Amino acid sequence: MLGPETIKQMSDVAAYRAAEEGRYPLSIWKPEDVRGLPFLGDYVPAGWRYAIWSDFYQHPRNVWPREDERAHFMVDSSGFGSRDEPALTPSELGDFVMLPQRPQHEYGWAIVEAGQFQIVVQAYVRDETATGTEAPDRESVECEYCHEVHGPFEECDPELLTLGDKEFFKKLDTAKRIVIAARSRK
């Protein structure tokens, strides 16, 4: 299981990258499109706003909406989820987003958090007056070793490490090998 700090770090890196690359919520035209949602983290581009439950006529099975709360959905990402679990399956999300809702809204969809087995999908509404929210600044998502932006499960580029950092990682790698060798002898 991933800790909340790791999930937040992944979300912040995704938000930074989304802003840098000009990503925005995906408008879905067929149920299969839910498998290609962008990971925006907490970044909301200008011209979009978070959808709230009052923006919808219908709701999926796993929510008890309050009209003024953000409309987000817990969705299985493991591929092993089923309809009798709390998280929606990807096909259930696909079916939900195809339901007729308020015709005056253009909806978009994106991932805001990702865990080991589930993701949180946020609904958005296009709103030309919305200013959006900024992504985290580079310093807050930059790796302390290589000074590049990458998530907690991506490795540093060895070419960018300083000599001191290279020595640290060499020692860390040696320590990992010792632990693995000790475990394999048991």
C-alpha positions as CSV (number, residue, x, y, z in Angstrom):
1,M,0.0,0.0,0.0
2,L,1.2,3.5,-0.8
3,G,1.5,6.1,2.0
4,P,-0.3,9.4,1.8
5,E,3.0,11.2,1.3
6,T,3.8,9.1,-1.8
7,I,0.4,9.6,-3.2
8,K,0.6,13.4,-2.7
9,Q,4.1,13.4,-4.3
10,M,2.9,11.5,-7.3
11,S,-0.1,13.9,-7.6
12,D,2.1,17.0,-7.3
13,V,4.5,15.7,-10.0
14,A,1.6,14.9,-12.3
15,A,0.1,18.4,-11.7
16,Y,3.5,20.0,-12.5
17,R,3.9,18.0,-15.7
18,A,0.3,18.5,-16.8
19,A,0.8,22.3,-16.5
20,E,4.1,22.2,-18.3
21,E,2.7,20.1,-21.2
22,G,-0.6,22.0,-21.4
23,R,-2.8,19.0,-20.6
24,Y,-6.5,19.4,-19.8
25,P,-9.5,17.2,-18.8
26,L,-10.6,14.7,-21.4
27,S,-14.0,15.0,-23.0
28,I,-15.3,11.5,-23.4
29,W,-17.2,10.3,-26.5
30,K,-17.3,6.6,-25.8
31,P,-17.0,4.4,-22.7
32,E,-13.6,3.1,-23.6
33,D,-12.1,6.6,-23.4
34,V,-12.0,6.3,-19.6
35,R,-8.8,4.2,-20.1
36,G,-6.9,7.2,-21.5
37,L,-7.6,9.8,-18.8
38,P,-4.8,12.3,-18.2
39,F,-3.3,12.6,-14.7
40,L,-3.7,16.2,-13.7
41,G,-3.2,16.0,-10.0
42,D,-4.5,19.2,-8.4
43,Y,-3.9,21.3,-11.5
44,V,-7.0,22.7,-13.2
45,P,-6.3,24.5,-16.5
46,A,-7.9,27.9,-17.2
47,G,-11.3,27.5,-18.8
48,W,-12.2,24.5,-16.6
49,R,-13.6,24.1,-13.1
50,Y,-14.2,21.2,-10.8
51,A,-17.6,19.7,-11.3
52,I,-19.8,19.5,-8.2
53,W,-22.6,17.0,-7.6
54,S,-25.3,19.6,-8.5
55,D,-23.8,19.6,-12.0
56,F,-25.2,16.1,-12.5
57,Y,-28.7,14.7,-12.8
58,Q,-27.6,11.1,-12.2
59,H,-25.0,9.6,-9.9
60,P,-23.1,6.3,-9.8
61,R,-23.8,3.6,-7.3
62,N,-20.9,4.3,-5.0
63,V,-21.6,8.0,-4.0
64,W,-23.9,9.8,-1.7
65,P,-23.5,13.2,-3.1
66,R,-23.9,16.5,-1.4
67,E,-24.8,19.2,-3.9
68,D,-21.9,21.5,-3.1
69,E,-19.1,18.8,-3.0
70,R,-16.6,18.1,-5.8
71,A,-17.7,15.2,-8.0
72,H,-15.0,12.7,-7.9
73,F,-15.0,8.9,-8.2
74,M,-12.9,6.1,-6.7
75,V,-12.1,3.7,-9.5
76,D,-10.3,0.4,-9.6
77,S,-7.0,0.5,-11.5
78,S,-5.8,-3.1,-10.7
79,G,-8.0,-4.8,-13.4
80,F,-9.3,-7.2,-10.7
81,G,-12.1,-5.0,-9.3
82,S,-15.7,-6.1,-9.5
83,R,-19.1,-4.4,-9.3
84,D,-19.7,-5.5,-5.7
85,E,-16.7,-3.5,-4.4
86,P,-16.7,0.1,-3.2
87,A,-14.6,1.4,-6.1
88,L,-16.2,1.7,-9.6
89,T,-14.8,-0.6,-12.2
90,P,-13.5,1.2,-15.3
91,S,-16.5,-0.1,-17.3
92,E,-18.9,1.3,-14.7
93,L,-17.2,4.7,-14.9
94,G,-17.4,4.5,-18.7
95,D,-21.1,3.7,-18.5
96,F,-21.7,6.5,-16.0
97,V,-19.9,9.2,-18.1
98,M,-22.1,8.3,-21.1
99,L,-25.4,8.9,-19.1
100,P,-27.3,12.0,-20.2
101,Q,-26.5,14.8,-17.8
102,R,-27.1,18.6,-17.9
103,P,-27.0,19.5,-21.6
104,Q,-25.6,23.0,-20.9
105,H,-22.4,21.5,-19.5
106,E,-19.3,20.2,-21.4
107,Y,-17.8,17.7,-19.1
108,G,-14.1,16.6,-18.8
109,W,-12.5,13.9,-16.8
110,A,-9.0,13.4,-15.3
111,I,-7.1,11.5,-12.7
112,V,-6.3,13.5,-9.6
113,E,-4.8,10.8,-7.3
114,A,-3.4,7.4,-7.9
115,G,-2.7,4.6,-5.4
116,Q,-1.5,1.1,-5.8
117,F,-4.9,-0.4,-6.8
118,Q,-7.3,2.6,-7.2
119,I,-7.4,6.0,-8.8
120,V,-9.5,9.1,-8.0
121,V,-11.2,10.5,-11.1
122,Q,-12.4,14.1,-11.0
123,A,-15.2,15.4,-13.2
124,Y,-14.7,18.9,-14.6
125,V,-17.0,21.4,-16.4
126,R,-15.8,23.7,-19.1
127,D,-16.3,27.3,-17.9
128,E,-14.7,30.1,-19.9
129,T,-14.7,32.4,-16.8
130,A,-12.8,29.9,-14.6
131,T,-9.2,30.9,-14.0
132,G,-8.1,27.3,-13.0
133,T,-5.5,26.5,-10.3
134,E,-1.8,26.6,-10.7
135,A,0.4,23.6,-10.5
136,P,3.0,23.3,-7.8
137,D,6.2,25.2,-8.5
138,R,9.3,23.3,-9.8
139,E,11.2,23.6,-6.5
140,S,8.5,21.7,-4.6
141,V,8.6,18.7,-7.0
142,E,12.3,18.7,-8.0
143,C,14.4,15.7,-6.9
144,E,16.9,16.6,-4.2
145,Y,19.6,14.4,-5.8
146,C,19.4,15.0,-9.6
147,H,17.4,18.3,-9.5
148,E,15.0,17.0,-12.2
149,V,11.2,16.4,-11.9
150,H,10.3,12.8,-11.5
151,G,7.9,10.7,-9.4
152,P,8.9,8.6,-6.4
153,F,9.1,5.4,-8.6
154,E,11.2,6.9,-11.3
155,E,15.0,6.8,-11.0
156,C,17.4,9.7,-11.1
157,D,19.4,10.2,-14.3
158,P,22.9,9.1,-13.2
159,E,24.4,11.8,-15.5
160,L,22.8,14.5,-13.5
161,L,24.0,13.3,-10.0
162,T,26.8,15.2,-8.3
163,L,29.8,13.1,-7.2
164,G,28.6,13.0,-3.6
165,D,25.2,11.8,-4.7
166,K,26.8,9.1,-6.9
167,E,28.7,7.8,-3.9
168,F,25.5,7.8,-1.8
169,F,23.6,5.8,-4.5
170,K,26.6,3.4,-4.9
171,K,26.5,2.7,-1.2
172,L,22.7,2.3,-1.2
173,D,23.0,-0.1,-4.2
174,T,25.6,-2.1,-2.3
175,A,23.4,-2.2,0.8
176,K,20.4,-3.4,-1.3
177,R,22.5,-6.2,-2.8
178,I,23.7,-7.3,0.7
179,V,20.1,-7.5,2.0
180,I,18.9,-9.4,-1.1
181,A,21.8,-11.9,-0.8
182,A,21.1,-12.4,2.9
183,R,17.4,-13.1,2.2
184,S,18.2,-15.5,-0.6
185,R,20.4,-17.6,1.8
186,K,17.5,-18.2,4.2
